[in-house]
Amino acid sequence: MPSQLTVYRHDQRKQALITLSGEIDFESAPLVRESLDRCLRDGIRTIDVDLTPVTFCDCSGLNAFLHAAQQTTVAGGTLRLHHPPTTLVRILDLAGRGFLLLDLPFDHLPPPVGDTPAAPRPAPPHRSVPLASVLSGDVR
């Protein structure tokens, strides 16, 4: 069964609010990429993406957002994700790319179901890890 994704766009001058609703996967990620690329072609330089109604997002969606973040930065703009699913936040955190997309500190991550919150720990030094290593599980 094909995945369902709906894209809503609301422009205000050089800003756009994109609301995505449904599932973002291999089949629907090209629609995400095209929608965000179209904003840049239309002169939009501030893109806010509301992910509140997104029920699923896999690495294809992550790739679309990373591509859009890179293109937006090159164009002198900003891309921000709002209310991403917890799984996407965790993947971005693991990939070391959350700072590109999220305007939230990572200490907002909820603990996995059944876990009790641990005492805060100092942040590790910043370390860049290629996304391919993260996705293949070769991170050391």
N, CA, C and O atoms as a GROMACS GRO file, in nm:
protein
  560
    1MET      N    1   0.085  -0.118   0.000
    1MET     CA    2   0.000   0.000   0.000
    1MET      C    3   0.089   0.124   0.000
    1MET      O    4   0.180   0.134   0.083
    2PRO      N    5   0.066   0.220  -0.092
    2PRO     CA    6   0.150   0.340  -0.098
    2PRO      C    7   0.132   0.425   0.028
    2PRO      O    8   0.024   0.433   0.086
    3SER      N    9   0.242   0.489   0.067
    3SER     CA   10   0.236   0.576   0.184
    3SER      C   11   0.159   0.703   0.150
    3SER      O   12   0.155   0.744   0.034
    4GLN      N   13   0.100   0.762   0.249
    4GLN     CA   14   0.021   0.883   0.230
    4GLN      C   15   0.094   1.000   0.297
    4GLN      O   16   0.129   0.992   0.414
    5LEU      N   17   0.116   1.105   0.222
    5LEU     CA   18   0.177   1.226   0.276
    5LEU      C   19   0.107   1.345   0.212
    5LEU      O   20   0.090   1.350   0.090
    6THR      N   21   0.069   1.438   0.295
    6THR     CA   22   0.008   1.562   0.247
    6THR      C   23   0.098   1.677   0.284
    6THR      O   24   0.150   1.682   0.395
    7VAL      N   25   0.117   1.770   0.191
    7VAL     CA   26   0.201   1.887   0.213
    7VAL      C   27   0.114   2.012   0.203
    7VAL      O   28   0.047   2.034   0.102
    8TYR      N   29   0.117   2.092   0.308
    8TYR     CA   30   0.049   2.222   0.308
    8TYR      C   31   0.156   2.329   0.316
    8TYR      O   32   0.253   2.316   0.391
    9ARG      N   33   0.139   2.436   0.238
    9ARG     CA   34   0.237   2.545   0.239
    9ARG      C   35   0.165   2.677   0.258
    9ARG      O   36   0.067   2.707   0.190
   10HIS      N   37   0.217   2.756   0.352
   10HIS     CA   38   0.163   2.889   0.377
   10HIS      C   39   0.280   2.987   0.372
   10HIS      O   40   0.371   2.980   0.455
   11ASP      N   41   0.279   3.078   0.274
   11ASP     CA   42   0.386   3.176   0.257
   11ASP      C   43   0.349   3.309   0.320
   11ASP      O   44   0.232   3.349   0.324
   12GLN      N   45   0.453   3.375   0.371
   12GLN     CA   46   0.438   3.512   0.418
   12GLN      C   47   0.569   3.583   0.386
   12GLN      O   48   0.668   3.569   0.458
   13ARG      N   49   0.567   3.658   0.277
   13ARG     CA   50   0.686   3.726   0.223
   13ARG      C   51   0.795   3.625   0.193
   13ARG      O   52   0.774   3.536   0.110
   14LYS      N   53   0.911   3.635   0.256
   14LYS     CA   54   1.023   3.544   0.229
   14LYS      C   55   1.026   3.426   0.327
   14LYS      O   56   1.129   3.360   0.341
   15GLN      N   57   0.913   3.400   0.393
   15GLN     CA   58   0.903   3.289   0.488
   15GLN      C   59   0.794   3.194   0.445
   15GLN      O   60   0.696   3.233   0.382
   16ALA      N   61   0.812   3.067   0.479
   16ALA     CA   62   0.708   2.967   0.450
   16ALA      C   63   0.695   2.873   0.568
   16ALA      O   64   0.793   2.836   0.633
   17LEU      N   65   0.572   2.836   0.595
   17LEU     CA   66   0.543   2.730   0.691
   17LEU      C   67   0.493   2.612   0.609
   17LEU      O   68   0.390   2.619   0.542
   18ILE      N   69   0.567   2.503   0.617
   18ILE     CA   70   0.530   2.379   0.551
   18ILE      C   71   0.480   2.284   0.659
   18ILE      O   72   0.551   2.257   0.756
   19THR      N   73   0.360   2.236   0.644
   19THR     CA   74   0.307   2.136   0.737
   19THR      C   75   0.296   2.004   0.662
   19THR      O   76   0.229   1.994   0.560
   20LEU      N   77   0.365   1.904   0.715
   20LEU     CA   78   0.362   1.771   0.656
   20LEU      C   79   0.270   1.683   0.741
   20LEU      O   80   0.274   1.689   0.864
   21SER      N   81   0.189   1.603   0.675
   21SER     CA   82   0.095   1.518   0.747
   21SER      C   83   0.097   1.379   0.687
   21SER      O   84   0.076   1.362   0.566
   22GLY      N   85   0.123   1.278   0.770
   22GLY     CA   86   0.124   1.140   0.723
   22GLY      C   87   0.258   1.075   0.746
   22GLY      O   88   0.323   1.099   0.848
   23GLU      N   89   0.300   0.992   0.651
   23GLU     CA   90   0.424   0.916   0.661
   23GLU      C   91   0.528   0.966   0.562
   23GLU      O   92   0.498   0.995   0.446
   24ILE      N   93   0.651   0.977   0.612
   24ILE     CA   94   0.763   1.015   0.526
   24ILE      C   95   0.853   0.893   0.515
   24ILE      O   96   0.916   0.850   0.612
   25ASP      N   97   0.859   0.836   0.393
   25ASP     CA   98   0.940   0.718   0.370
   25ASP      C   99   0.997   0.724   0.229
   25ASP      O  100   0.995   0.828   0.164
   26PHE      N  101   1.048   0.611   0.183
   26PHE     CA  102   1.113   0.605   0.052
   26PHE      C  103   1.023   0.657  -0.060
   26PHE      O  104   1.070   0.725  -0.151
   27GLU      N  105   0.894   0.627  -0.052
   27GLU     CA  106   0.801   0.668  -0.157
   27GLU      C  107   0.764   0.816  -0.148
   27GLU      O  108   0.746   0.881  -0.251
   28SER      N  109   0.752   0.871  -0.028
   28SER     CA  110   0.704   1.008  -0.012
   28SER      C  111   0.817   1.111   0.007
   28SER      O  112   0.792   1.231  -0.006
   29ALA      N  113   0.938   1.066   0.037
   29ALA     CA  114   1.049   1.160   0.059
   29ALA      C  115   1.076   1.249  -0.063
   29ALA      O  116   1.109   1.366  -0.044
   30PRO      N  117   1.062   1.200  -0.187
   30PRO     CA  118   1.081   1.291  -0.301
   30PRO      C  119   0.983   1.409  -0.300
   30PRO      O  120   1.018   1.519  -0.344
   31LEU      N  121   0.862   1.387  -0.252
   31LEU     CA  122   0.765   1.496  -0.241
   31LEU      C  123   0.812   1.599  -0.138
   31LEU      O  124   0.796   1.719  -0.158
   32VAL      N  125   0.869   1.552  -0.028
   32VAL     CA  126   0.924   1.642   0.074
   32VAL      C  127   1.036   1.724   0.013
   32VAL      O  128   1.039   1.847   0.026
   33ARG      N  129   1.128   1.657  -0.053
   33ARG     CA  130   1.244   1.724  -0.114
   33ARG      C  131   1.199   1.828  -0.216
   33ARG      O  132   1.248   1.941  -0.215
   34GLU      N  133   1.107   1.791  -0.304
   34GLU     CA  134   1.059   1.882  -0.406
   34GLU      C  135   0.987   2.002  -0.344
   34GLU      O  136   1.004   2.115  -0.390
   35SER      N  137   0.908   1.979  -0.241
   35SER     CA  138   0.835   2.088  -0.175
   35SER      C  139   0.932   2.190  -0.114
   35SER      O  140   0.910   2.310  -0.123
   36LEU      N  141   1.038   2.140  -0.050
   36LEU     CA  142   1.135   2.230   0.012
   36LEU      C  143   1.221   2.300  -0.093
   36LEU      O  144   1.254   2.417  -0.079
   37ASP      N  145   1.259   2.227  -0.198
   37ASP     CA  146   1.335   2.289  -0.309
   37ASP      C  147   1.253   2.398  -0.377
   37ASP      O  148   1.307   2.503  -0.414
   38ARG      N  149   1.124   2.375  -0.393
   38ARG     CA  150   1.037   2.474  -0.458
   38ARG      C  151   1.033   2.604  -0.378
   38ARG      O  152   1.029   2.713  -0.435
   39CYS      N  153   1.035   2.593  -0.246
   39CYS     CA  154   1.038   2.714  -0.162
   39CYS      C  155   1.160   2.799  -0.199
   39CYS      O  156   1.148   2.920  -0.217
   40LEU      N  157   1.275   2.735  -0.210
   40LEU     CA  158   1.397   2.809  -0.244
   40LEU      C  159   1.387   2.870  -0.384
   40LEU      O  160   1.427   2.984  -0.404
   41ARG      N  161   1.334   2.795  -0.480
   41ARG     CA  162   1.318   2.849  -0.616
   41ARG      C  163   1.222   2.968  -0.617
   41ARG      O  164   1.233   3.056  -0.702
   42ASP      N  165   1.128   2.970  -0.524
   42ASP     CA  166   1.031   3.079  -0.515
   42ASP      C  167   1.082   3.197  -0.433
   42ASP      O  168   1.009   3.293  -0.410
   43GLY      N  169   1.208   3.191  -0.389
   43GLY     CA  170   1.267   3.303  -0.315
   43GLY      C  171   1.247   3.298  -0.164
   43GLY      O  172   1.283   3.393  -0.094
   44ILE      N  173   1.191   3.190  -0.114
   44ILE     CA  174   1.173   3.174   0.031
   44ILE      C  175   1.309   3.146   0.094
   44ILE      O  176   1.384   3.062   0.044
   45ARG      N  177   1.340   3.216   0.203
   45ARG     CA  178   1.470   3.196   0.270
   45ARG      C  179   1.457   3.151   0.415
   45ARG      O  180   1.556   3.113   0.477
   46THR      N  181   1.338   3.156   0.470
   46THR     CA  182   1.312   3.103   0.603
   46THR      C  183   1.202   2.999   0.590
   46THR      O  184   1.088   3.030   0.557
   47ILE      N  185   1.240   2.874   0.615
   47ILE     CA  186   1.145   2.763   0.599
   47ILE      C  187   1.127   2.695   0.735
   47ILE      O  188   1.222   2.643   0.793
   48ASP      N  189   1.004   2.696   0.782
   48ASP     CA  190   0.969   2.626   0.904
   48ASP      C  191   0.884   2.507   0.864
   48ASP      O  192   0.788   2.521   0.788
   49VAL      N  193   0.919   2.390   0.917
   49VAL     CA  194   0.848   2.267   0.884
   49VAL      C  195   0.781   2.214   1.010
   49VAL      O  196   0.848   2.178   1.106
   50ASP      N  197   0.649   2.210   1.007
   50ASP     CA  198   0.573   2.156   1.120
   50ASP      C  199   0.550   2.007   1.095
   50ASP      O  200   0.486   1.968   0.997
   51LEU      N  201   0.604   1.925   1.185
   51LEU     CA  202   0.594   1.781   1.171
   51LEU      C  203   0.496   1.720   1.271
   51LEU      O  204   0.494   1.598   1.290
   52THR      N  205   0.416   1.804   1.336
   52THR     CA  206   0.322   1.754   1.436
   52THR      C  207   0.237   1.639   1.382
   52THR      O  208   0.222   1.538   1.451
   53PRO      N  209   0.178   1.650   1.260
   53PRO     CA  210   0.092   1.542   1.211
   53PRO      C  211   0.166   1.425   1.145
   53PRO      O  212   0.102   1.336   1.090
   54VAL      N  213   0.300   1.424   1.150
   54VAL     CA  214   0.375   1.315   1.087
   54VAL      C  215   0.370   1.193   1.179
   54VAL      O  216   0.404   1.202   1.297
   55THR      N  217   0.329   1.080   1.124
   55THR     CA  218   0.318   0.958   1.204
   55THR      C  219   0.439   0.867   1.191
   55THR      O  220   0.458   0.777   1.273
   56PHE      N  221   0.523   0.889   1.088
   56PHE     CA  222   0.640   0.804   1.065
   56PHE      C  223   0.738   0.879   0.977
   56PHE      O  224   0.698   0.950   0.884
   57CYS      N  225   0.867   0.864   1.006
   57CYS     CA  226   0.971   0.924   0.922
   57CYS      C  227   1.093   0.832   0.928
   57CYS      O  228   1.147   0.808   1.036
   58ASP      N  229   1.135   0.782   0.813
   58ASP     CA  230   1.253   0.696   0.809
   58ASP      C  231   1.374   0.773   0.757
   58ASP      O  232   1.369   0.896   0.744
   59CYS      N  233   1.482   0.703   0.726
   59CYS     CA  234   1.605   0.769   0.684
   59CYS      C  235   1.591   0.840   0.550
   59CYS      O  236   1.669   0.930   0.520
   60SER      N  237   1.493   0.802   0.469
   60SER     CA  238   1.467   0.874   0.344
   60SER      C  239   1.421   1.016   0.374
   60SER      O  240   1.462   1.111   0.306
   61GLY      N  241   1.336   1.029   0.475
   61GLY     CA  242   1.292   1.162   0.518
   61GLY      C  243   1.407   1.241   0.576
   61GLY      O  244   1.422   1.360   0.548
   62LEU      N  245   1.488   1.175   0.658
   62LEU     CA  246   1.606   1.240   0.715
   62LEU      C  247   1.694   1.294   0.604
   62LEU      O  248   1.741   1.408   0.611
   63ASN      N  249   1.717   1.213   0.501
   63ASN     CA  250   1.800   1.255   0.389
   63ASN      C  251   1.740   1.376   0.318
   63ASN      O  252   1.813   1.467   0.278
   64ALA      N  253   1.608   1.378   0.302
   64ALA     CA  254   1.541   1.492   0.238
   64ALA      C  255   1.561   1.619   0.320
   64ALA      O  256   1.584   1.726   0.265
   65PHE      N  257   1.550   1.607   0.453
   65PHE     CA  258   1.569   1.724   0.539
   65PHE      C  259   1.714   1.771   0.539
   65PHE      O  260   1.740   1.892   0.539
   66LEU      N  261   1.809   1.678   0.540
   66LEU     CA  262   1.950   1.717   0.536
   66LEU      C  263   1.984   1.786   0.404
   66LEU      O  264   2.056   1.886   0.403
   67HIS      N  265   1.931   1.734   0.294
   67HIS     CA  266   1.951   1.798   0.164
   67HIS      C  267   1.893   1.940   0.165
   67HIS      O  268   1.958   2.034   0.120
   68ALA      N  269   1.773   1.954   0.215
   68ALA     CA  270   1.707   2.085   0.219
   68ALA      C  271   1.783   2.181   0.310
   68ALA      O  272   1.796   2.299   0.277
   69ALA      N  273   1.834   2.132   0.422
   69ALA     CA  274   1.911   2.218   0.512
   69ALA      C  275   2.037   2.269   0.442
   69ALA      O  276   2.073   2.386   0.455
   70GLN      N  277   2.103   2.181   0.370
   70GLN     CA  278   2.224   2.221   0.298
   70GLN      C  279   2.191   2.324   0.190
   70GLN      O  280   2.258   2.426   0.180
   71GLN      N  281   2.089   2.298   0.111
   71GLN     CA  282   2.051   2.391   0.004
   71GLN      C  283   2.005   2.525   0.059
   71GLN      O  284   2.035   2.630   0.002
   72THR      N  285   1.933   2.522   0.170
   72THR     CA  286   1.885   2.646   0.231
   72THR      C  287   2.001   2.728   0.283
   72THR      O  288   2.003   2.850   0.267
   73THR      N  289   2.098   2.662   0.346
   73THR     CA  290   2.215   2.732   0.397
   73THR      C  291   2.294   2.795   0.283
   73THR      O  292   2.338   2.910   0.294
   74VAL      N  293   2.313   2.721   0.175
   74VAL     CA  294   2.384   2.774   0.057
   74VAL      C  295   2.313   2.898   0.003
   74VAL      O  296   2.378   2.991  -0.043
   75ALA      N  297   2.180   2.898   0.010
   75ALA     CA  298   2.101   3.012  -0.041
   75ALA      C  299   2.094   3.126   0.061
   75ALA      O  300   2.032   3.229   0.034
   76GLY      N  301   2.158   3.108   0.178
   76GLY     CA  302   2.157   3.214   0.279
   76GLY      C  303   2.034   3.214   0.367
   76GLY      O  304   2.000   3.316   0.427
   77GLY      N  305   1.966   3.101   0.374
   77GLY     CA  306   1.844   3.093   0.454
   77GLY      C  307   1.856   2.997   0.570
   77GLY      O  308   1.964   2.949   0.602
   78THR      N  309   1.741   2.970   0.632
   78THR     CA  310   1.738   2.877   0.745
   78THR      C  311   1.621   2.780   0.728
   78THR      O  312   1.516   2.815   0.674
   79LEU      N  313   1.642   2.660   0.775
   79LEU     CA  314   1.540   2.556   0.778
   79LEU      C  315   1.529   2.508   0.921
   79LEU      O  316   1.629   2.474   0.983
   80ARG      N  317   1.407   2.505   0.974
   80ARG     CA  318   1.386   2.458   1.111
   80ARG      C  319   1.272   2.358   1.112
   80ARG      O  320   1.167   2.379   1.052
   81LEU      N  321   1.296   2.246   1.181
   81LEU     CA  322   1.191   2.147   1.201
   81LEU      C  323   1.124   2.174   1.335
   81LEU      O  324   1.192   2.201   1.434
   82HIS      N  325   0.993   2.166   1.337
   82HIS     CA  326   0.918   2.187   1.460
   82HIS      C  327   0.836   2.063   1.491
   82HIS      O  328   0.770   2.008   1.403
   83HIS      N  329   0.842   2.020   1.613
   83HIS     CA  330   0.765   1.905   1.663
   83HIS      C  331   0.792   1.777   1.585
   83HIS      O  332   0.698   1.709   1.544
   84PRO      N  333   0.921   1.744   1.563
   84PRO     CA  334   0.950   1.620   1.490
   84PRO      C  335   0.917   1.498   1.576
   84PRO      O  336   0.918   1.507   1.699
   85PRO      N  337   0.887   1.385   1.512
   85PRO     CA  338   0.865   1.263   1.589
   85PRO      C  339   0.992   1.229   1.669
   85PRO      O  340   1.104   1.259   1.626
   86THR      N  341   0.974   1.168   1.784
   86THR     CA  342   1.086   1.136   1.872
   86THR      C  343   1.192   1.054   1.800
   86THR      O  344   1.311   1.074   1.822
   87THR      N  345   1.150   0.961   1.715
   87THR     CA  346   1.248   0.879   1.644
   87THR      C  347   1.337   0.963   1.553
   87THR      O  348   1.457   0.938   1.543
   88LEU      N  349   1.280   1.063   1.487
   88LEU     CA  350   1.360   1.150   1.400
   88LEU      C  351   1.456   1.234   1.484
   88LEU      O  352   1.571   1.255   1.443
   89VAL      N  353   1.412   1.281   1.598
   89VAL     CA  354   1.500   1.359   1.686
   89VAL      C  355   1.618   1.274   1.729
   89VAL      O  356   1.732   1.321   1.730
   90ARG      N  357   1.593   1.150   1.765
   90ARG     CA  358   1.701   1.060   1.809
   90ARG      C  359   1.799   1.034   1.695
   90ARG      O  360   1.920   1.033   1.716
   91ILE      N  361   1.748   1.012   1.573
   91ILE     CA  362   1.837   0.988   1.459
   91ILE      C  363   1.922   1.111   1.432
   91ILE      O  364   2.042   1.099   1.406
   92LEU      N  365   1.862   1.229   1.436
   92LEU     CA  366   1.938   1.352   1.414
   92LEU      C  367   2.044   1.370   1.521
   92LEU      O  368   2.155   1.413   1.493
   93ASP      N  369   2.009   1.338   1.644
   93ASP     CA  370   2.104   1.349   1.755
   93ASP      C  371   2.220   1.253   1.732
   93ASP      O  372   2.336   1.292   1.746
   94LEU      N  373   2.191   1.128   1.698
   94LEU     CA  374   2.295   1.029   1.674
   94LEU      C  375   2.385   1.068   1.556
   94LEU      O  376   2.506   1.045   1.558
   95ALA      N  377   2.324   1.128   1.455
   95ALA     CA  378   2.399   1.167   1.335
   95ALA      C  379   2.479   1.295   1.359
   95ALA      O  380   2.561   1.332   1.275
   96GLY      N  381   2.457   1.361   1.472
   96GLY     CA  382   2.528   1.486   1.498
   96GLY      C  383   2.480   1.599   1.409
   96GLY      O  384   2.554   1.695   1.387
   97ARG      N  385   2.358   1.589   1.358
   97ARG     CA  386   2.308   1.688   1.264
   97ARG      C  387   2.189   1.766   1.318
   97ARG      O  388   2.133   1.850   1.248
   98GLY      N  389   2.150   1.740   1.440
   98GLY     CA  390   2.034   1.808   1.497
   98GLY      C  391   2.051   1.959   1.502
   98GLY      O  392   1.954   2.033   1.489
   99PHE      N  393   2.175   2.004   1.522
   99PHE     CA  394   2.198   2.148   1.530
   99PHE      C  395   2.166   2.218   1.398
   99PHE      O  396   2.140   2.339   1.398
  100LEU      N  397   2.167   2.145   1.288
  100LEU     CA  398   2.134   2.207   1.160
  100LEU      C  399   1.985   2.234   1.146
  100LEU      O  400   1.944   2.327   1.076
  101LEU      N  401   1.903   2.153   1.212
  101LEU     CA  402   1.761   2.157   1.186
  101LEU      C  403   1.676   2.202   1.304
  101LEU      O  404   1.576   2.270   1.286
  102LEU      N  405   1.714   2.164   1.422
  102LEU     CA  406   1.628   2.187   1.538
  102LEU      C  407   1.672   2.309   1.616
  102LEU      O  408   1.792   2.332   1.634
  103ASP      N  409   1.576   2.387   1.662
  103ASP     CA  410   1.610   2.500   1.746
  103ASP      C  411   1.581   2.465   1.892
  103ASP      O  412   1.548   2.553   1.972
  104LEU      N  413   1.593   2.338   1.926
  104LEU     CA  414   1.571   2.291   2.062
  104LEU      C  415   1.698   2.225   2.115
  104LEU      O  416   1.769   2.160   2.039
  105PRO      N  417   1.727   2.242   2.244
  105PRO     CA  418   1.842   2.170   2.301
  105PRO      C  419   1.809   2.021   2.308
  105PRO      O  420   1.692   1.984   2.320
  106PHE      N  421   1.910   1.936   2.302
  106PHE     CA  422   1.886   1.793   2.301
  106PHE      C  423   1.849   1.738   2.438
  106PHE      O  424   1.812   1.621   2.448
  107ASP      N  425   1.857   1.819   2.544
  107ASP     CA  426   1.816   1.768   2.674
  107ASP      C  427   1.665   1.758   2.685
  107ASP      O  428   1.613   1.720   2.790
  108HIS      N  429   1.592   1.792   2.577
  108HIS     CA  430   1.446   1.781   2.579
  108HIS      C  431   1.399   1.642   2.539
  108HIS      O  432   1.279   1.614   2.544
  109LEU      N  433   1.492   1.554   2.500
  109LEU     CA  434   1.452   1.421   2.456
  109LEU      C  435   1.386   1.344   2.570
  109LEU      O  436   1.441   1.337   2.679
  110PRO      N  437   1.268   1.289   2.546
  110PRO     CA  438   1.206   1.208   2.649
  110PRO      C  439   1.277   1.074   2.660
  110PRO      O  440   1.331   1.024   2.560
  111PRO      N  441   1.278   1.014   2.780
  111PRO     CA  442   1.341   0.882   2.792
  111PRO      C  443   1.256   0.778   2.720
  111PRO      O  444   1.135   0.796   2.707
  112PRO      N  445   1.317   0.669   2.674
  112PRO     CA  446   1.238   0.563   2.612
  112PRO      C  447   1.134   0.510   2.710
  112PRO      O  448   1.152   0.518   2.832
  113VAL      N  449   1.025   0.457   2.658
  113VAL     CA  450   0.918   0.405   2.741
  113VAL      C  451   0.974   0.300   2.836
  113VAL      O  452   1.047   0.210   2.795
  114GLY      N  453   0.939   0.313   2.964
  114GLY     CA  454   0.985   0.217   3.064
  114GLY      C  455   1.114   0.258   3.133
  114GLY      O  456   1.148   0.199   3.235
  115ASP      N  457   1.185   0.354   3.081
  115ASP     CA  458   1.309   0.401   3.143
  115ASP      C  459   1.277   0.510   3.244
  115ASP      O  460   1.180   0.585   3.228
  116THR      N  461   1.358   0.519   3.346
  116THR     CA  462   1.348   0.630   3.439
  116THR      C  463   1.454   0.730   3.403
  116THR      O  464   1.562   0.692   3.360
  117PRO      N  465   1.426   0.859   3.420
  117PRO     CA  466   1.525   0.959   3.382
  117PRO      C  467   1.654   0.943   3.463
  117PRO      O  468   1.650   0.921   3.584
  118ALA      N  469   1.766   0.952   3.394
  118ALA     CA  470   1.896   0.945   3.460
  118ALA      C  471   1.940   1.085   3.499
  118ALA      O  472   1.887   1.185   3.450
  119ALA      N  473   2.036   1.089   3.590
  119ALA     CA  474   2.092   1.219   3.630
  119ALA      C  475   2.158   1.282   3.509
  119ALA      O  476   2.217   1.211   3.427
  120PRO      N  477   2.150   1.416   3.495
  120PRO     CA  478   2.213   1.481   3.380
  120PRO      C  479   2.362   1.452   3.378
  120PRO      O  480   2.427   1.444   3.482
  121ARG      N  481   2.414   1.436   3.259
  121ARG     CA  482   2.558   1.413   3.244
  121ARG      C  483   2.616   1.522   3.156
  121ARG      O  484   2.546   1.578   3.073
  122PRO      N  485   2.743   1.551   3.173
  122PRO     CA  486   2.803   1.656   3.090
  122PRO      C  487   2.802   1.614   2.944
  122PRO      O  488   2.814   1.496   2.911
  123ALA      N  489   2.787   1.714   2.859
  123ALA     CA  490   2.785   1.687   2.715
  123ALA      C  491   2.922   1.641   2.669
  123ALA      O  492   3.023   1.697   2.710
  124PRO      N  493   2.926   1.539   2.583
  124PRO     CA  494   3.056   1.495   2.529
  124PRO      C  495   3.109   1.600   2.433
  124PRO      O  496   3.033   1.680   2.379
  125PRO      N  497   3.240   1.599   2.412
  125PRO     CA  498   3.294   1.695   2.314
  125PRO      C  499   3.234   1.667   2.177
  125PRO      O  500   3.203   1.553   2.143
  126HIS      N  501   3.219   1.775   2.099
  126HIS     CA  502   3.158   1.761   1.967
  126HIS      C  503   3.244   1.673   1.879
  126HIS      O  504   3.366   1.689   1.873
  127ARG      N  505   3.180   1.579   1.813
  127ARG     CA  506   3.251   1.487   1.725
  127ARG      C  507   3.167   1.469   1.600
  127ARG      O  508   3.051   1.430   1.607
  128SER      N  509   3.225   1.497   1.486
  128SER     CA  510   3.154   1.477   1.360
  128SER      C  511   3.165   1.332   1.319
  128SER      O  512   3.274   1.274   1.319
  129VAL      N  513   3.053   1.274   1.284
  129VAL     CA  514   3.048   1.137   1.237
  129VAL      C  515   2.977   1.139   1.103
  129VAL      O  516   2.866   1.192   1.093
  130PRO      N  517   3.037   1.081   1.000
  130PRO     CA  518   2.969   1.079   0.870
  130PRO      C  519   2.834   1.009   0.884
  130PRO      O  520   2.823   0.905   0.949
  131LEU      N  521   2.733   1.065   0.821
  131LEU     CA  522   2.598   1.011   0.829
  131LEU      C  523   2.594   0.866   0.783
  131LEU      O  524   2.521   0.785   0.839
  132ALA      N  525   2.672   0.833   0.680
  132ALA     CA  526   2.673   0.695   0.631
  132ALA      C  527   2.719   0.599   0.739
  132ALA      O  528   2.668   0.487   0.746
  133SER      N  529   2.814   0.640   0.823
  133SER     CA  530   2.860   0.554   0.932
  133SER      C  531   2.752   0.532   1.035
  133SER      O  532   2.736   0.422   1.087
  134VAL      N  533   2.676   0.640   1.063
  134VAL     CA  534   2.568   0.628   1.161
  134VAL      C  535   2.462   0.532   1.110
  134VAL      O  536   2.418   0.444   1.184
  135LEU      N  537   2.421   0.549   0.986
  135LEU     CA  538   2.314   0.468   0.932
  135LEU      C  539   2.355   0.322   0.912
  135LEU      O  540   2.270   0.233   0.916
  136SER      N  541   2.485   0.297   0.889
  136SER     CA  542   2.530   0.159   0.871
  136SER      C  543   2.568   0.094   1.003
  136SER      O  544   2.593  -0.026   1.007
  137GLY      N  545   2.574   0.171   1.110
  137GLY     CA  546   2.606   0.115   1.241
  137GLY      C  547   2.755   0.104   1.265
  137GLY      O  548   2.797   0.032   1.356
  138ASP      N  549   2.838   0.174   1.186
  138ASP     CA  550   2.982   0.166   1.201
  138ASP      C  551   3.041   0.276   1.288
  138ASP      O  552   3.160   0.304   1.278
  139VAL      N  553   2.961   0.337   1.373
  139VAL     CA  554   3.010   0.446   1.458
  139VAL      C  555   3.085   0.386   1.576
  139VAL      O  556   3.036   0.293   1.641
  140ARG      N  557   3.204   0.437   1.603
  140ARG     CA  558   3.284   0.390   1.716
  140ARG      C  559   3.313   0.501   1.811
  140ARG      O  560   3.378   0.480   1.913
   0.00000   0.00000   0.00000
